[in-house]
Amino acid sequence: MARTESNMLALGTQAPEFRLPDTVSGTTMHLSEMVGKNGTVILFICNHCPFVIHVNPEISKMAKEYQSKGIQFIGISSNDVVNYPQDRPELMRVKAIEADYTFPYLYDETQEVAKAYDAACTPDFYLFDKNLKLVYRGQLDDSRPGNGKELTGKDLRQAMDALLQNKPISPDQKPSIGCNIKWIIS
């Protein structure tokens, strides 16, 4: 397993707008139409990465809990599907159903959205406030496949709770670690 860290996009960055197909509903979705009332989590994930597979139960649980509090979750896969066919859109739909995602799972075929967000790995987490300003980017928690640490979502949960309570979010944030995004080689 390759271990790639987040690039840690600058806090305060405005979320780049995008328009991508949702592999579950089959509709094209715009970020501006999906923004949460109190915040938005954009997560770069994929089907096959062991790091994503490890955190999927917590992602699903967390999304259900925080969507009811006005924080929208949006999953995006930007991987090269020619060399990584397990990440093809039709299999993304299957994964979303298996993992019980209650949020859109979008396909970034051109990888332009991943580049706009300076995403580097899967999973890569970004929390934006209600005005789509970046307030958190980094890890879900300290748990990794095989390290024995409990999967809790502690880091992202603390950031979302602070956002919901209008409290400052610590700028001391640890990068996420996962598989590198599988870039298309031209």
PAVOVO-635987 format. One record per atom (N, C-alpha, C, O, CB): x negated, y negated, z. Coordinates in Angstrom, 2 decimals. Glycine has a CB too. Layout:
      east     north        up
         X         Y         Z
...
***
This chain:
      east     north        up
     -0.84      1.19      0.00
      0.00      0.00      0.00
     -0.88     -1.24      0.00
     -1.69     -1.45      0.90
      0.95      0.00      1.21
     -0.71     -2.06     -1.01
     -1.40     -3.36     -1.03
     -0.74     -4.25      0.02
      0.46     -4.17      0.26
     -1.34     -4.02     -2.46
     -1.54     -5.10      0.63
     -1.01     -6.01      1.64
     -1.28     -7.43      1.17
     -2.41     -7.92      1.25
     -1.65     -5.75      3.05
     -0.24     -8.08      0.69
     -0.34     -9.44      0.18
      0.42    -10.37      1.13
      1.52    -10.04      1.56
      0.22     -9.55     -1.27
     -0.17    -11.51      1.45
      0.48    -12.49      2.33
      1.24    -13.53      1.53
      0.95    -13.77      0.36
     -0.55    -13.17      3.23
      2.23    -14.14      2.19
      2.96    -15.28      1.63
      1.99    -16.42      1.31
      0.94    -16.54      1.95
      4.05    -15.77      2.61
      2.34    -17.23      0.34
      1.55    -18.42      0.02
      1.88    -19.59      0.94
      1.14    -20.58      0.97
      1.79    -18.83     -1.43
      2.97    -19.50      1.69
      3.35    -20.51      2.68
      3.61    -21.88      2.03
      2.90    -22.84      2.30
      2.27    -20.64      3.74
      4.63    -21.94      1.21
      5.11    -23.17      0.60
      5.22    -24.26      1.67
      5.58    -23.97      2.81
      6.48    -22.94     -0.10
      4.93    -25.49      1.32
      4.93    -26.59      2.29
      6.31    -26.80      2.91
      7.32    -26.86      2.20
      4.45    -27.89      1.63
      6.35    -26.91      4.24
      7.60    -27.23      4.92
      8.11    -28.57      4.40
      7.33    -29.48      4.11
      7.41    -27.26      6.47
      9.43    -28.71      4.29
     10.03    -29.93      3.77
     10.26    -29.89      2.27
     10.91    -30.77      1.72
      9.17    -31.10      4.11
      9.73    -28.87      1.58
      9.92    -28.73      0.14
     11.40    -28.55     -0.17
     12.10    -27.80      0.52
      9.10    -27.54     -0.41
     11.86    -29.23     -1.20
     13.25    -29.07     -1.67
     13.34    -27.75     -2.44
     12.49    -27.46     -3.27
     13.69    -30.28     -2.58
     14.37    -26.97     -2.16
     14.55    -25.68     -2.85
     14.75    -25.92     -4.34
     15.66    -26.66     -4.73
     15.75    -24.90     -2.25
     13.94    -25.31     -5.18
     14.15    -25.44     -6.63
     15.48    -24.78     -7.04
     15.79    -23.67     -6.62
     12.96    -24.80     -7.40
     16.23    -25.48     -7.86
     17.51    -24.96     -8.37
     17.21    -23.78     -9.29
     16.16    -23.74     -9.93
     18.32    -26.07     -9.14
     18.12    -22.84     -9.34
     18.00    -21.72    -10.28
     19.37    -21.22    -10.67
     20.39    -21.51    -10.03
     17.16    -20.59     -9.68
     19.37    -20.44    -11.73
     20.58    -19.81    -12.25
     20.15    -18.40    -12.66
     19.37    -18.23    -13.60
     21.22    -20.62    -13.47
     20.67    -17.39    -11.95
     20.25    -16.01    -12.18
     21.45    -15.07    -12.14
     22.45    -15.36    -11.50
     19.20    -15.59    -11.15
     21.33    -13.93    -12.83
     22.41    -12.94    -12.78
     22.38    -12.15    -11.47
     21.33    -11.73    -11.00
     22.31    -11.98    -13.98
     23.57    -11.96    -10.91
     23.73    -11.12     -9.72
     23.96     -9.69    -10.19
     24.89     -9.42    -10.94
     24.92    -11.62     -8.82
     23.11     -8.78     -9.76
     23.18     -7.40    -10.23
     24.37     -6.65     -9.64
     24.74     -5.59    -10.15
     21.90     -6.67     -9.89
     24.96     -7.17     -8.58
     26.10     -6.49     -7.96
     27.42     -6.91     -8.63
     28.20     -6.06     -9.05
     26.15     -6.80     -6.46
     27.65     -8.21     -8.73
     28.92     -8.70     -9.30
     28.89     -8.82    -10.82
     29.94     -8.82    -11.47
     29.27    -10.05     -8.70
     27.68     -8.91    -11.39
     27.56     -9.09    -12.83
     27.74    -10.53    -13.27
     27.74    -10.80    -14.47
     28.56     -8.23    -13.53
     27.88    -11.45    -12.34
     28.06    -12.86    -12.70
     26.74    -13.62    -12.57
     25.84    -13.22    -11.83
     29.14    -13.51    -11.82
     26.65    -14.72    -13.30
     25.50    -15.60    -13.17
     25.78    -16.58    -12.05
     26.87    -17.15    -11.97
     25.19    -16.36    -14.51
     24.80    -16.76    -11.18
     25.00    -17.59    -10.00
     23.97    -18.71     -9.96
     22.81    -18.52    -10.32
     24.92    -16.75     -8.73
     24.41    -19.89     -9.52
     23.56    -21.07     -9.36
     23.30    -21.27     -7.87
     24.20    -21.09     -7.04
     24.23    -22.35     -9.99
     22.08    -21.64     -7.53
     21.78    -21.91     -6.12
     22.76    -22.92     -5.55
     23.27    -22.73     -4.45
     20.33    -22.41     -5.97
     23.02    -24.00     -6.28
     23.88    -25.07     -5.77
     25.29    -24.59     -5.42
     25.98    -25.23     -4.62
     23.97    -26.19     -6.79
     25.71    -23.46     -6.00
     27.04    -22.91     -5.71
     27.02    -21.93     -4.54
     28.08    -21.51     -4.07
     27.59    -22.22     -6.95
     25.83    -21.56     -4.08
     25.73    -20.54     -3.04
     25.23    -21.08     -1.70
     25.14    -20.32     -0.73
     24.82    -19.44     -3.49
     24.92    -22.35     -1.62
     24.32    -22.93     -0.42
     25.20    -22.70      0.80
     26.41    -22.90      0.75
     24.08    -24.44     -0.62
     24.57    -22.27      1.90
     25.31    -22.06      3.14
     25.64    -23.38      3.82
     24.90    -24.36      3.69
     24.50    -21.18      4.09
     26.74    -23.41      4.53
     27.18    -24.61      5.24
     26.12    -25.11      6.22
     25.95    -26.31      6.40
     28.49    -24.33      5.98
     25.41    -24.17      6.85
     24.41    -24.54      7.86
     22.98    -24.20      7.46
     22.04    -24.56      8.17
     24.72    -23.87      9.15
     22.80    -23.51      6.36
     21.46    -23.14      5.93
     21.51    -22.02      4.91
     22.55    -21.40      4.69
     20.61    -22.73      7.12
     20.37    -21.77      4.28
     20.28    -20.74      3.25
     18.95    -20.00      3.38
     17.89    -20.62      3.45
     20.43    -21.36      1.83
     19.03    -18.68      3.41
     17.83    -17.84      3.40
     17.68    -17.27      2.00
     18.58    -16.61      1.48
     17.92    -16.70      4.48
     16.54    -17.53      1.40
     16.21    -16.93      0.11
     15.10    -15.92      0.38
     14.05    -16.27      0.94
     15.77    -18.02     -0.97
     15.34    -14.69     -0.01
     14.36    -13.65      0.24
     13.98    -12.97     -1.07
     14.84    -12.53     -1.82
     14.89    -12.63      1.24
     12.70    -12.90     -1.32
     12.18    -12.18     -2.48
     11.93    -10.75     -2.03
     11.09    -10.50     -1.17
     10.87    -12.85     -3.07
     12.67     -9.83     -2.64
     12.61     -8.42     -2.28
     12.57     -7.60     -3.57
     12.61     -8.16     -4.66
     13.84     -8.02     -1.39
     12.49     -6.30     -3.44
     12.58     -5.41     -4.59
     13.02     -4.04     -4.08
     13.18     -3.84     -2.87
     11.22     -5.32     -5.36
     13.22     -3.13     -5.00
     13.73     -1.81     -4.62
     12.67     -0.88     -4.05
     12.96     -0.12     -3.12
     14.35     -1.16     -5.81
     11.47     -0.92     -4.59
     10.52      0.16     -4.30
      9.47     -0.14     -3.24
      8.82      0.79     -2.75
      9.82      0.52     -5.54
      9.27     -1.38     -2.86
      8.21     -1.75     -1.93
      8.45     -1.13     -0.54
      9.52     -1.30      0.03
      8.11     -3.28     -1.82
      7.45     -0.41      0.00
      7.62      0.18      1.34
      7.88     -0.85      2.44
      8.55     -0.55      3.43
      6.39      0.98      1.69
      7.36     -2.06      2.27
      7.58     -3.11      3.27
      9.05     -3.54      3.26
      9.64     -3.75      4.32
      6.66     -4.33      3.00
      9.64     -3.67      2.07
     11.06     -4.03      1.96
     11.93     -2.89      2.47
     12.88     -3.12      3.21
     11.43     -4.39      0.50
     11.61     -1.67      2.07
     12.38     -0.52      2.54
     12.37     -0.48      4.07
     13.39     -0.18      4.69
     11.79      0.81      1.96
     11.24     -0.80      4.67
     11.11     -0.81      6.13
     12.03     -1.85      6.78
     12.65     -1.57      7.81
      9.65     -1.10      6.53
     12.14     -3.04      6.18
     12.93     -4.11      6.80
     14.38     -4.16      6.35
     15.17     -4.92      6.90
     12.29     -5.43      6.51
     14.76     -3.36      5.36
     16.13     -3.40      4.85
     17.21     -3.29      5.93
     18.18     -4.04      5.89
     16.33     -2.29      3.85
     17.08     -2.38      6.90
     18.14     -2.31      7.92
     18.32     -3.63      8.68
     19.44     -4.03      8.98
     17.84     -1.19      8.91
     17.22     -4.29      9.00
     17.30     -5.56      9.73
     17.83     -6.68      8.84
     18.60     -7.52      9.30
     15.94     -5.94     10.30
     17.42     -6.69      7.58
     17.92     -7.70      6.64
     19.44     -7.59      6.54
     20.14     -8.60      6.64
     17.27     -7.53      5.23
     19.94     -6.38      6.35
     21.38     -6.17      6.21
     22.12     -6.60      7.48
     23.14     -7.29      7.41
     21.67     -4.69      5.91
     21.60     -6.19      8.63
     22.22     -6.53      9.92
     22.20     -8.05     10.14
     23.21     -8.64     10.54
     21.48     -5.82     11.08
     21.06     -8.67      9.88
     20.90    -10.10     10.09
     21.81    -10.90      9.16
     22.43    -11.88      9.59
     19.44    -10.50      9.87
     21.90    -10.49      7.91
     22.77    -11.21      6.96
     24.21    -11.21      7.44
     24.87    -12.25      7.42
     22.68    -10.58      5.56
     24.69    -10.07      7.87
     26.08     -9.99      8.35
     26.29    -10.92      9.55
     27.31    -11.61      9.65
     26.44     -8.53      8.75
     25.34    -10.93     10.45
     25.45    -11.74     11.66
     25.41    -13.25     11.35
     26.23    -14.00     11.86
     24.33    -11.39     12.63
     24.46    -13.67     10.53
     24.26    -15.10     10.31
     25.13    -15.68      9.20
     25.37    -16.89      9.18
     22.81    -15.36      9.99
     25.61    -14.87      8.28
     26.54    -15.39      7.29
     27.81    -15.87      7.98
     28.42    -16.85      7.55
     26.88    -14.31      6.22
     28.20    -15.19      9.04
     29.40    -15.61      9.78
     29.15    -16.92     10.54
     30.10    -17.54     11.02
     29.83    -14.52     10.77
     27.88    -17.33     10.64
     27.52    -18.59     11.30
     27.20    -19.69     10.29
     26.72    -20.77     10.66
     26.32    -18.37     12.24
     27.46    -19.42      9.01
     27.26    -20.44      7.98
     25.88    -20.45      7.34
     25.52    -21.43      6.68
     27.51    -21.75      8.57
     25.12    -19.39      7.51
     23.83    -19.29      6.82
     23.96    -18.26      5.71
     24.22    -17.08      5.97
     22.67    -18.91      7.81
     23.79    -18.71      4.48
     23.91    -17.84      3.31
     22.59    -17.12      3.06
     21.52    -17.71      3.23
     24.32    -18.66      2.06
     22.65    -15.87      2.68
     21.48    -15.09      2.27
     21.55    -14.86      0.77
     22.62    -14.62      0.21
     21.41    -13.73      3.04
     20.39    -14.94      0.12
     20.30    -14.70     -1.33
     19.04    -13.87     -1.56
     17.93    -14.32     -1.27
     20.26    -16.06     -2.15
     19.21    -12.66     -2.09
     18.08    -11.81     -2.42
     17.71    -11.97     -3.89
     18.58    -12.10     -4.75
     18.39    -10.34     -2.11
     16.42    -11.97     -4.17
     15.93    -12.11     -5.55
     14.83    -11.08     -5.79
     13.92    -10.94     -4.97
     15.41    -13.57     -5.83
     14.92    -10.37     -6.90
     13.82     -9.50     -7.33
     13.24    -10.08     -8.60
     13.96    -10.35     -9.57
     14.31     -8.02     -7.55
     11.93    -10.28     -8.59
     11.23    -10.88     -9.73
     10.22     -9.92    -10.36
      9.43    -10.33    -11.21
     10.51    -12.16     -9.29
     10.24     -8.67     -9.96
      9.22     -7.74    -10.44
      9.33     -7.41    -11.93
     10.42     -7.42    -12.51
      9.29     -6.47     -9.66
      8.19     -7.11    -12.52
      8.07     -6.62    -13.90
      8.74     -5.24    -13.96
      8.26     -4.29    -13.35
      6.55     -6.55    -14.36
      9.86     -5.14    -14.69
     10.59     -3.87    -14.74
     10.09     -2.94    -15.84
     10.48     -1.78    -15.88
     12.06     -4.14    -14.94
      9.22     -3.43    -16.71
      8.64     -2.55    -17.73
      7.66     -1.59    -17.04
      7.70     -0.38    -17.27
      7.92     -3.38    -18.85
      6.78     -2.14    -16.22
      5.79     -1.32    -15.52
      6.29     -0.77    -14.18
      5.68      0.13    -13.61
      4.54     -2.11    -15.29
      7.40     -1.31    -13.68
      8.00     -0.85    -12.42
      9.49     -0.63    -12.65
     10.32     -1.39    -12.14
      7.75     -1.89    -11.26
      9.84      0.40    -13.42
     11.24      0.61    -13.81
     12.19      0.87    -12.65
     13.40      0.73    -12.80
     11.32      1.76    -14.76
     11.66      1.25    -11.49
     12.51      1.46    -10.33
     13.14      0.16     -9.84
     14.05      0.18     -9.00
     11.71      2.11     -9.20
     12.67     -0.98    -10.35
     13.21     -2.28     -9.99
     14.16     -2.85    -11.04
     14.51     -4.03    -10.98
     12.09     -3.26     -9.74
     14.57     -2.04    -12.00
     15.49     -2.49    -13.05
     16.82     -2.97    -12.44
     17.22     -2.49    -11.38
     15.76     -1.36    -14.07
     17.49     -3.91    -13.11
     18.73     -4.48    -12.56
     19.81     -3.45    -12.20
     20.46     -3.59    -11.17
     19.30     -5.44    -13.54
     19.99     -2.43    -13.02
     21.04     -1.45    -12.69
     20.68     -0.68    -11.42
     21.58     -0.23    -10.69
     21.24     -0.47    -13.86
     19.39     -0.52    -11.14
     18.97      0.15     -9.91
     18.99     -0.82     -8.72
     19.13     -0.40     -7.57
     17.57      0.74    -10.07
     18.86     -2.11     -9.00
     19.03     -3.12     -7.94
     20.45     -3.05     -7.39
     20.66     -3.14     -6.18
     18.72     -4.55     -8.48
     21.40     -2.90     -8.28
     22.81     -2.80     -7.86
     22.99     -1.59     -6.93
     23.64     -1.70     -5.88
     23.75     -2.67     -9.10
     22.42     -0.46     -7.32
     22.50      0.75     -6.50
     21.87      0.50     -5.13
     22.44      0.87     -4.10
     21.80      1.94     -7.20
     20.68     -0.12     -5.12
     19.98     -0.41     -3.85
     20.80     -1.35     -2.97
     20.89     -1.14     -1.76
     18.59     -1.04     -4.14
     21.41     -2.36     -3.56
     22.22     -3.31     -2.79
     23.37     -2.60     -2.09
     23.70     -2.91     -0.95
     22.75     -4.43     -3.70
     23.99     -1.66     -2.78
     25.11     -0.91     -2.20
     24.58      0.03     -1.11
     25.16      0.11     -0.03
     25.87     -0.09     -3.30
     23.49      0.75     -1.40
     22.89      1.67     -0.41
     22.47      0.94      0.86
     22.69      1.42      1.97
     21.68      2.39     -1.02
     21.84     -0.23      0.69
     21.32     -0.99      1.83
     22.39     -1.83      2.51
     22.13     -2.47      3.53
     20.18     -1.89      1.37
     23.60     -1.83      1.95
     24.74     -2.57      2.50
     24.48     -4.07      2.54
     24.78     -4.74      3.53
     25.06     -2.05      3.89
     23.92     -4.59      1.45
     23.72     -6.03      1.34
     25.09     -6.70      1.20
     25.93     -6.24      0.43
     22.80     -6.39      0.12
     25.30     -7.75      1.95
     26.54     -8.54      1.85
     26.24     -9.87      1.17
     26.98    -10.84      1.34
     27.16     -8.77      3.26
     25.16     -9.91      0.42
     24.71    -11.13     -0.23
     24.33    -10.81     -1.67
     24.10     -9.64     -2.01
     23.50    -11.76      0.53
     24.27    -11.82     -2.53
     23.88    -11.59     -3.91
     22.45    -11.05     -4.00
     21.58    -11.45     -3.22
     24.02    -12.88     -4.73
     22.23    -10.16     -4.95
     20.90     -9.61     -5.22
     20.61     -9.95     -6.68
     21.05     -9.25     -7.59
     20.82     -8.03     -4.93
     19.86    -11.02     -6.88
     19.68    -11.62     -8.20
     18.42    -11.10     -8.89
     17.43    -10.75     -8.24
     19.62    -13.12     -8.08
     18.48    -11.07    -10.22
     17.36    -10.61    -11.03
     16.70    -11.79    -11.74
     17.33    -12.50    -12.52
     17.82     -9.55    -12.05
     15.42    -11.99    -11.46
     14.60    -13.07    -12.02
     13.72    -12.50    -13.14
     12.53    -12.29    -12.96
     13.71    -13.76    -10.90
     14.33    -12.24    -14.28
     13.64    -11.56    -15.38
     12.40    -12.30    -15.86
     11.38    -11.67    -16.15
     14.59    -11.38    -16.53
     12.46    -13.62    -15.95
     11.33    -14.40    -16.48
     10.28    -14.69    -15.41
      9.18    -15.15    -15.73
     11.83    -15.71    -17.06
     10.58    -14.44    -14.17
      9.73    -14.71    -13.01
      9.55    -16.20    -12.75
      8.72    -16.59    -11.93
      8.38    -14.06    -13.21
     10.32    -17.04    -13.44
     10.21    -18.49    -13.26
     10.63    -18.92    -11.85
     10.06    -19.86    -11.30
     11.06    -19.21    -14.29
     11.62    -18.25    -11.28
     12.08    -18.62     -9.95
     11.02    -18.27     -8.91
     10.73    -19.07     -8.02
     13.43    -17.93     -9.61
     10.45    -17.09     -9.01
      9.37    -16.70     -8.08
      8.22    -17.70     -8.15
      7.66    -18.09     -7.13
      8.86    -15.27     -8.39
      7.88    -18.12     -9.35
      6.79    -19.10     -9.51
      7.19    -20.45     -8.91
      6.36    -21.12     -8.28
      6.43    -19.27    -11.00
      8.44    -20.86     -9.11
      8.90    -22.15     -8.57
      8.85    -22.17     -7.04
      8.62    -23.21     -6.43
     10.34    -22.44     -9.05
      9.06    -21.02     -6.42
      9.04    -20.91     -4.96
      7.65    -20.51     -4.44
      7.45    -20.40     -3.23
     10.07    -19.88     -4.50
      6.72    -20.31     -5.34
      5.36    -19.88     -4.99
      5.41    -18.58     -4.19
      4.60    -18.36     -3.28
      4.64    -20.97     -4.18
      6.37    -17.71     -4.54
      6.50    -16.41     -3.88
      5.31    -15.54     -4.25
      4.81    -15.60     -5.38
      7.84    -15.72     -4.27
      4.87    -14.73     -3.31
      3.69    -13.90     -3.55
      3.93    -12.43     -3.27
      3.30    -11.56     -3.88
      2.55    -14.39     -2.70
      4.85    -12.14     -2.35
      4.99    -10.76     -1.91
      6.46    -10.41     -1.70
      7.34    -11.26     -1.71
      4.20    -10.52     -0.62
      6.67     -9.12     -1.50
      7.99     -8.63     -1.10
      7.80     -7.86      0.21
      7.01     -6.92      0.28
      8.64     -7.71     -2.22
      8.52     -8.28      1.24
      9.48     -9.38      1.31
      8.78    -10.72      1.56
      7.74    -10.79      2.20
     10.50     -9.11      2.40
      9.39    -11.77      1.03
      8.94    -13.15      1.25
     10.18    -13.94      1.64
     11.14    -14.00      0.87
      8.21    -13.76     -0.04
     10.19    -14.55      2.82
     11.38    -15.19      3.38
     11.25    -16.71      3.41
     10.20    -17.25      3.77
     11.64    -14.68      4.79
     12.32    -17.40      3.02
     12.40    -18.86      3.02
     13.72    -19.27      3.65
     14.78    -18.79      3.24
     12.26    -19.46      1.57
     13.67    -20.14      4.65
     14.88    -20.68      5.28
     14.96    -22.17      4.98
     14.04    -22.93      5.28
     14.89    -20.41      6.82
     16.07    -22.56      4.38
     16.32    -23.96      4.04
     17.48    -24.47      4.88
     18.41    -23.73      5.19
     16.63    -24.12      2.53
     17.42    -25.75      5.24
     18.52    -26.35      5.98
     19.70    -26.60      5.04
     19.65    -26.24      3.87
     18.07    -27.67      6.67
     20.76    -27.22      5.55
     21.97    -27.44      4.74
     21.73    -28.36      3.56
     22.53    -28.39      2.62
     23.08    -28.00      5.59
     20.63    -29.12      3.59
     20.27    -30.00      2.47
     19.22    -29.38      1.56
     18.65    -30.05      0.69
     19.76    -31.34      2.99
     18.96    -28.10      1.77
     18.00    -27.31      0.99
     16.56    -27.80      1.13
     15.78    -27.75      0.18
     18.38    -27.35     -0.47
     16.21    -28.27      2.33
     14.82    -28.60      2.67
     14.24    -27.41      3.43
     14.89    -26.87      4.34
     14.73    -29.93      3.53
     13.04    -27.00      3.07
     12.41    -25.84      3.68
     12.05    -26.11      5.14
     11.34    -27.07      5.44
     11.17    -25.44      2.89
     12.55    -25.25      6.04
     12.26    -25.40      7.47
     11.50    -24.20      8.03
     10.91    -24.28      9.11
     13.55    -25.60      8.24
     11.51    -23.09      7.30
     10.78    -21.89      7.74
     10.40    -21.07      6.51
     11.18    -20.93      5.57
     11.62    -21.04      8.73
      9.19    -20.55      6.55
      8.76    -19.57      5.56
      7.76    -18.68      6.25
      6.91    -19.14      7.00
      8.15    -20.25      4.27
      7.89    -17.40      5.99
      6.99    -16.48      6.66
      7.61    -15.14      6.93
      8.50    -14.69      6.21
      6.52    -17.07      7.93
      7.14    -14.50      7.99
      7.52    -13.13      8.25
      8.88    -13.01      8.93
      9.37    -13.94      9.55
      6.48    -12.47      9.10
      9.45    -11.83      8.78
     10.67    -11.47      9.49
     10.34    -11.26     10.97
     11.01    -11.81     11.85
     11.32    -10.18      8.88
      9.29    -10.47     11.22
      8.77    -10.20     12.56
      7.42     -9.51     12.39
      6.89     -9.46     11.29
      9.77     -9.33     13.40
      6.87     -8.97     13.48
      5.55     -8.33     13.44
      5.59     -6.86     13.00
      4.54     -6.24     12.87
      4.91     -8.41     14.80
      6.76     -6.30     12.78
      6.87     -4.89     12.41
      6.45     -4.67     10.95
      6.84     -5.42     10.06
      8.31     -4.40     12.63
      5.66     -3.63     10.74
      5.23     -3.22      9.40
      5.37     -1.70      9.33
      5.39     -1.03     10.37
      3.75     -3.68      9.10
      5.46     -1.15      8.15
      5.55      0.32      8.05
      4.37      0.97      8.77
      3.21      0.69      8.47
      5.58      0.76      6.56
      4.69      1.83      9.72
      3.67      2.62     10.39
      2.94      1.94     11.54
      2.08      2.57     12.15
      2.70      3.04      9.42
      3.26      0.66     11.87
      2.50      0.03     12.95
      3.14      0.24     14.33
      2.58     -0.18     15.35
      2.36     -1.47     12.68
      4.30      0.88     14.38
      4.92      1.20     15.65
      5.63      0.05     16.35
      6.20      0.24     17.42
      3.91      1.73     16.55
      5.60     -1.13     15.75
      6.28     -2.28     16.38
      7.75     -2.27     15.98
      8.11     -1.98     14.84
      5.61     -3.63     15.96
      8.60     -2.60     16.96
     10.05     -2.58     16.75
     10.47     -3.62     15.72
      9.96     -4.74     15.69
     10.78     -2.83     18.07
     11.41     -3.23     14.88
     11.99     -4.11     13.87
     13.10     -4.93     14.53
     14.14     -4.38     14.90
     12.53     -3.30     12.65
     12.87     -6.25     14.68
     13.84     -7.10     15.39
     14.27     -8.33     14.59
     15.33     -8.90     14.86
     13.24     -7.55     16.70
     13.46     -8.74     13.61
     13.74     -9.98     12.89
     13.44    -11.22     13.72
     13.91    -12.31     13.39
     15.17    -10.00     12.45
     12.67    -11.06     14.79
     12.46    -12.11     15.79
     12.06    -13.47     15.20
     12.66    -14.48     15.56
     11.39    -11.68     16.75
     11.10    -13.51     14.31
     10.60    -14.80     13.81
     11.67    -15.54     13.00
     11.91    -16.72     13.23
      9.34    -14.57     12.96
     12.29    -14.85     12.07
     13.33    -15.49     11.26
     14.55    -15.81     12.12
     15.18    -16.86     11.95
     13.73    -14.59     10.07
     14.90    -14.92     13.03
     16.04    -15.18     13.92
     15.81    -16.44     14.76
     16.71    -17.27     14.91
     16.28    -13.97     14.85
     14.60    -16.60     15.31
     14.31    -17.79     16.11
     14.47    -19.06     15.28
     14.99    -20.06     15.76
     12.89    -17.71     16.69
     14.00    -19.00     14.04
     14.12    -20.17     13.15
     15.59    -20.47     12.84
     16.01    -21.63     12.88
     13.33    -19.94     11.84
     16.36    -19.44     12.53
     17.78    -19.66     12.22
     18.54    -20.16     13.44
     19.38    -21.05     13.33
     18.43    -18.37     11.71
     18.24    -19.60     14.62
     18.91    -20.06     15.85
     18.58    -21.52     16.13
     19.46    -22.29     16.49
     18.49    -19.18     17.05
     17.31    -21.90     15.97
     16.92    -23.30     16.19
     17.65    -24.21     15.19
     18.13    -25.28     15.56
     15.39    -23.48     16.05
     17.72    -23.78     13.94
     18.43    -24.57     12.92
     19.90    -24.76     13.31
     20.43    -25.87     13.22
     18.33    -23.89     11.54
     20.53    -23.69     13.74
     21.95    -23.76     14.12
     22.18    -24.64     15.36
     23.25    -25.23     15.51
     22.48    -22.36     14.38
     21.17    -24.73     16.23
     21.29    -25.52     17.46
     20.69    -26.92     17.30
     20.55    -27.66     18.28
     20.61    -24.79     18.62
     20.32    -27.29     16.07
     19.69    -28.58     15.79
     18.46    -28.83     16.66
     18.22    -29.94     17.11
     20.69    -29.70     16.00
     17.68    -27.76     16.87
     16.44    -27.87     17.64
     15.27    -27.79     16.67
     15.41    -27.24     15.57
     16.35    -26.74     18.72
     14.13    -28.33     17.05
     12.96    -28.26     16.16
     12.51    -26.81     15.95
     12.57    -25.99     16.86
     11.80    -29.10     16.74
     12.07    -26.53     14.74
     11.52    -25.22     14.41
     10.00    -25.37     14.40
      9.46    -26.24     13.73
     12.06    -24.69     13.01
      9.34    -24.52     15.15
      7.89    -24.61     15.25
      7.24    -24.49     13.87
      7.58    -23.58     13.11
      7.34    -23.52     16.19
      6.32    -25.40     13.54
      5.62    -25.29     12.27
      4.55    -24.20     12.28
      3.96    -23.90     11.24
      4.98    -26.62     11.93
      4.30    -23.59     13.45
      3.34    -22.50     13.57
      4.05    -21.21     13.14
      4.68    -20.54     13.96
      2.78    -22.39     15.04
      3.95    -20.88     11.86
      4.68    -19.76     11.28
      3.70    -18.78     10.64
      2.78    -19.19      9.93
      5.72    -20.26     10.26
      3.93    -17.50     10.88
      3.05    -16.45     10.34
      3.53    -16.05      8.95
      4.73    -15.90      8.72
      3.01    -15.21     11.29
      2.59    -15.86      8.01
      3.00    -15.44      6.68
      3.60    -14.03      6.69
      3.25    -13.20      7.53
      1.80    -15.48      5.73
      4.50    -13.80      5.77
      5.01    -12.46      5.56
      3.88    -11.65      4.92
      2.97    -12.20      4.32
      6.29    -12.47      4.66
      3.96    -10.36      5.06
      2.99     -9.46      4.44
      3.78     -8.36      3.74
      4.72     -7.79      4.32
      1.98     -8.86      5.49
      3.41     -8.06      2.51
      4.10     -7.01      1.78
      3.37     -6.67      0.51
      2.19     -6.99      0.34
      5.52     -7.42      1.47
      4.08     -6.02     -0.38
      3.53     -5.70     -1.70
      3.50     -6.98     -2.53
      4.38     -7.83     -2.39
      4.38     -4.58     -2.42
      2.50     -7.11     -3.37
      2.48     -8.28     -4.25
      3.63     -8.20     -5.25
      4.07     -7.12     -5.63
      1.13     -8.39     -5.00
      4.12     -9.36     -5.66
      5.12     -9.38     -6.73
      4.43     -8.82     -7.97
      3.28     -9.15     -8.26
      5.69    -10.85     -6.98
      5.13     -7.97     -8.69
      4.57     -7.31     -9.88
      4.76     -8.25    -11.07
      5.81     -8.27    -11.71
      5.26     -5.91    -10.15
      3.71     -9.03    -11.33
      3.77    -10.04    -12.37
      3.67     -9.42    -13.76
      2.98     -8.43    -13.97
      2.64    -11.06    -12.18
      4.39    -10.03    -14.69
      4.33     -9.59    -16.09
      2.99    -10.02    -16.66
      2.62    -11.19    -16.58
      5.53    -10.18    -16.93
      2.29     -9.10    -17.23
      0.99     -9.41    -17.83
      1.21     -9.61    -19.33
      1.69     -8.71    -20.02
     -0.07     -8.27    -17.56
      0.84    -10.79    -19.81
      1.08    -11.07    -21.22
     -0.10    -10.67    -22.07
     -0.07    -10.83    -23.29
      1.38    -12.55    -21.44
***
